[in-house]
Amino acid sequence: MESKKEDLVEVFIPKGYINEEPNLLVSVNGVNYLLPRGKRSQVPAHIAAEIRRAQEAQAALDEKVAELLSQQ
């Protein structure tokens, strides 16, 4: 399915740790996107929403882990 230019939104994938892959693989409904870390990319809006959802979930996990570690 081809996306129109106006349907695309810009996302930024931050660079990861030195041992992480240089690209982020995002797969939704069998369609894969390989996005370079540390650069801006144009993706369909639903892919940007999935990236944002995954980042929010990771942030919530990080907060919970920090909370649990501080209780020890």
N, CA, C and O of each residue as an XYZ file, in Angstrom:
288
protein
N       0.846     -1.178      0.000
C       0.000      0.000      0.000
C       0.890      1.239      0.000
O       1.698      1.413      0.912
N       0.761      2.068     -0.965
C       1.580      3.266     -1.128
C       0.986      4.417     -0.327
O      -0.216      4.670     -0.399
N       1.827      5.117      0.436
C       1.370      6.282      1.202
C       1.575      7.535      0.376
O       2.577      7.670     -0.327
N       0.623      8.450      0.462
C       0.766      9.736     -0.198
C       1.719     10.593      0.611
O       1.857     10.405      1.820
N       2.373     11.530     -0.047
C       3.340     12.411      0.612
C       2.695     13.144      1.790
O       3.322     13.281      2.840
N       1.457     13.616      1.636
C       0.812     14.375      2.700
C       0.399     13.501      3.892
O       0.103     14.026      4.965
N       0.376     12.184      3.714
C       0.025     11.277      4.800
C       1.222     10.955      5.696
O       1.065     10.292      6.722
N       2.409     11.417      5.320
C       3.616     11.096      6.062
C       3.878     12.127      7.151
O       3.591     13.312      6.986
N       4.428     11.654      8.267
C       4.832     12.538      9.351
C       6.293     12.277      9.666
O       6.810     11.190      9.405
N       6.950     13.268     10.222
C       8.369     13.139     10.544
C       8.535     12.606     11.957
O       7.884     13.076     12.889
N       9.409     11.624     12.108
C       9.748     11.089     13.431
C      11.261     11.137     13.600
O      12.016     11.098     12.629
N      11.678     11.221     14.847
C      13.099     11.181     15.164
C      13.327     10.005     16.086
O      12.692      9.904     17.136
N      14.227      9.114     15.705
C      14.590      7.967     16.523
C      15.935      8.298     17.154
O      16.939      8.388     16.447
N      15.975      8.483     18.492
C      17.250      8.832     19.120
C      18.275      7.717     18.982
O      17.931      6.544     18.841
N      19.540      8.111     19.027
C      20.606      7.109     19.008
C      20.501      6.265     20.270
O      20.128      6.761     21.333
N      20.826      5.017     20.144
C      20.787      4.119     21.282
C      22.159      3.967     21.909
O      23.075      4.747     21.652
N      22.272      2.957     22.727
C      23.555      2.644     23.338
C      24.497      2.098     22.277
O      24.062      1.707     21.194
N      25.777      2.073     22.588
C      26.789      1.670     21.608
C      26.584      0.232     21.105
O      26.948     -0.083     19.972
N      26.006     -0.637     21.941
C      25.827     -2.034     21.537
C      24.463     -2.293     20.885
O      24.155     -3.439     20.555
N      23.641     -1.254     20.693
C      22.339     -1.424     20.051
C      22.473     -1.375     18.539
O      23.451     -0.858     17.998
N      21.476     -1.920     17.875
C      21.434     -1.886     16.420
C      21.394     -0.436     15.939
O      20.804      0.411     16.611
N      22.003     -0.130     14.802
C      22.003      1.249     14.299
C      20.653      1.668     13.707
O      20.449      2.842     13.396
N      19.741      0.718     13.551
C      18.417      0.993     12.987
C      17.335      0.430     13.902
O      17.570     -0.517     14.652
N      16.158      1.022     13.830
C      14.997      0.536     14.574
C      14.061     -0.135     13.584
O      13.674      0.464     12.580
N      13.702     -1.366     13.863
C      12.751     -2.085     13.020
C      11.360     -1.910     13.614
O      11.117     -2.254     14.771
N      10.454     -1.374     12.810
C       9.057     -1.218     13.205
C       8.236     -2.030     12.223
O       8.355     -1.860     11.009
N       7.402     -2.914     12.753
C       6.585     -3.769     11.897
C       5.136     -3.673     12.350
O       4.822     -3.955     13.506
N       4.261     -3.278     11.445
C       2.837     -3.176     11.745
C       2.072     -3.863     10.625
O       2.214     -3.510      9.454
N       1.265     -4.842     10.993
C       0.444     -5.586     10.034
C       1.263     -6.147      8.878
O       0.830     -6.116      7.726
N       2.443     -6.657      9.192
C       3.276     -7.301      8.193
C       4.079     -6.363      7.312
O       4.785     -6.820      6.413
N       3.988     -5.059      7.547
C       4.763     -4.087      6.777
C       5.903     -3.603      7.662
O       5.674     -3.098      8.762
N       7.130     -3.758      7.180
C       8.314     -3.426      7.971
C       8.901     -2.083      7.552
O       8.918     -1.724      6.375
N       9.382     -1.356      8.555
C      10.089     -0.091      8.337
C      11.393     -0.185      9.104
O      11.388     -0.476     10.300
N      12.503      0.056      8.438
C      13.820      0.065      9.063
C      14.270      1.516      9.116
O      14.629      2.102      8.095
N      14.247      2.094     10.320
C      14.502      3.517     10.498
C      15.859      3.739     11.138
O      16.169      3.116     12.153
N      16.672      4.612     10.567
C      17.999      4.866     11.138
C      17.905      5.638     12.452
O      17.120      6.579     12.577
N      18.708      5.233     13.420
C      18.757      5.936     14.703
C      19.577      7.211     14.539
O      20.552      7.246     13.789
N      19.164      8.261     15.256
C      19.880      9.523     15.216
C      19.537     10.396     14.025
O      20.200     11.405     13.786
N      18.512     10.023     13.275
C      18.108     10.787     12.096
C      16.594     10.913     12.058
O      15.872     10.162     12.714
N      16.134     11.872     11.282
C      14.700     12.057     11.076
C      14.254     11.226      9.873
O      14.978     11.096      8.886
N      13.049     10.669      9.979
C      12.492      9.861      8.897
C      11.040     10.248      8.668
O      10.363     10.714      9.585
N      10.568     10.054      7.454
C       9.169     10.274      7.102
C       8.464      8.916      7.097
O       8.869      8.000      6.381
N       7.414      8.798      7.897
C       6.668      7.537      7.983
C       5.174      7.843      7.994
O       4.777      8.966      8.304
N       4.344      6.857      7.661
C       2.898      7.056      7.781
C       2.511      7.354      9.238
O       3.205      6.944     10.168
N       1.411      8.064      9.418
C       0.972      8.485     10.753
C       0.769      7.312     11.697
O       1.089      7.424     12.880
N       0.246      6.185     11.212
C       0.004      5.044     12.115
C       1.324      4.428     12.595
O       1.371      3.863     13.688
N       2.379      4.524     11.813
C       3.687      4.032     12.245
C       4.261      4.969     13.303
O       4.832      4.511     14.293
N       4.112      6.271     13.101
C       4.565      7.245     14.092
C       3.837      7.039     15.412
O       4.443      7.153     16.477
N       2.547      6.739     15.355
C       1.771      6.495     16.573
C       2.278      5.248     17.296
O       2.336      5.228     18.526
N       2.639      4.222     16.555
C       3.162      2.998     17.175
C       4.525      3.247     17.812
O       4.803      2.731     18.894
N       5.366      4.022     17.160
C       6.676      4.376     17.731
C       6.473      5.140     19.033
O       7.136      4.858     20.031
N       5.558      6.106     19.026
C       5.270      6.899     20.221
C       4.731      6.009     21.350
O       5.123      6.170     22.506
N       3.841      5.078     21.019
C       3.281      4.154     22.012
C       4.380      3.304     22.632
O       4.402      3.106     23.846
N       5.285      2.806     21.811
C       6.382      1.976     22.304
C       7.326      2.789     23.192
O       7.805      2.284     24.208
N       7.595      4.034     22.820
C       8.464      4.892     23.636
C       7.814      5.196     24.985
O       8.496      5.210     26.010
N       6.507      5.440     24.993
C       5.790      5.697     26.246
C       5.787      4.459     27.138
O       5.943      4.571     28.354
N       5.613      3.288     26.547
C       5.638      2.048     27.316
C       7.017      1.816     27.920
O       7.125      1.378     29.066
N       8.070      2.104     27.164
C       9.439      1.946     27.684
C       9.689      2.922     28.830
O      10.305      2.559     29.832
N       9.214      4.156     28.688
C       9.388      5.155     29.752
C       8.665      4.721     31.023
O       9.201      4.883     32.119
N       7.452      4.172     30.896
C       6.703      3.692     32.057
C       7.434      2.532     32.723
O       7.492      2.459     33.951
N       7.992      1.629     31.924
C       8.766      0.515     32.477
C       9.993      1.025     33.212
O      10.284      0.571     34.319
N      10.714      1.961     32.614
C      11.910      2.528     33.243
C      11.576      3.174     34.587
O      12.319      3.014     35.555
N      10.451      3.910     34.649
C      10.030      4.542     35.897
C       9.713      3.500     36.970
O      10.091      3.660     38.130
N       9.024      2.444     36.579
C       8.651      1.390     37.528
C       9.885      0.675     38.051
O       9.977      0.392     39.246
N      10.832      0.380     37.174
C      12.072     -0.283     37.595
C      12.833      0.609     38.568
O      13.332      0.127     39.586
N      12.929      1.906     38.268
C      13.619      2.841     39.156
C      12.923      2.906     40.510
O      13.582      2.960     41.549
N      11.606      2.902     40.500
C      10.827      2.928     41.754
C      11.092      1.671     42.580
O      11.312      1.748     43.789
N      11.069      0.527     41.926
C      11.295     -0.732     42.645
C      12.726     -0.813     43.182
O      12.943     -1.299     44.292
N      13.691     -0.344     42.411
C      15.078     -0.383     42.874
C      15.310      0.557     44.048
O      16.136      0.273     44.916
N      14.589      1.676     44.084
C      14.755      2.629     45.193
C      14.147      2.107     46.483
O      14.468      2.619     47.556
N      13.283      1.109     46.413
C      12.647      0.542     47.604
C      13.529     -0.505     48.283
O      13.212     -0.951     49.385
N      14.595     -0.890     47.664
C      15.447     -1.947     48.227
C      16.329     -1.417     49.325
O      17.109     -2.170     49.908
